[in-house]
Each structure stands twice: as C-alpha cells, then as structure tokens.
Amino acid sequence: MINWNPFKKKNNSGVPHMGFLQRLAMKKLEKMSPEEREKITREAMKPENMEKIQKVMEQMESSGQFSEEQMNETKKK
C-alpha cells in the first residue's frame, strides 16, 4: 500500500531542513568570495569561539538534540 499525500512538501534539493535564519546565512555564505569565506571560517575556528561552540554542542547533547555518536564525529572534524 502506497501512502501518497498530495499536500506533502517535497525536499528534492538534498539539503536538510533548515530554519529561516539558517537558510539566509547559507545563501549569504554561498554568495561570498572565497577569500571572505576563508576569513569567516578562520574567525570561527579561533580557540575562544571553539570553546563556545563546544559548550553549545554539549547542551544540545544533554537536551537530546545530539547523540553521543554525532558529538564524536563532530569533534573529529
């Protein structure tokens, strides 16, 4: 039996569902020049910013938004 819903939205783009602000940020990032993108990436990867990111990730793990496996994969990167 096939469950077909004519009102279901299709996500053919291969991009996971993102909120409004996330989509806006992704579009802005895609429009940037490679130099600007690299500068922003370097800024985000500074030690003080990495600590903030890790704290947020730990909160997400404790609230159940992240699994332990996802945390380990992210820390490897």
Secondary structure, 3 states (H helix, E strand, C coil): CCCCCCCCCCCCCCCCCCCHHHHHHHHHHHHCCHHHHHHHHHHHCCHHHHHHHHHHHHHHHHHCCCCHHHHHHHHHC
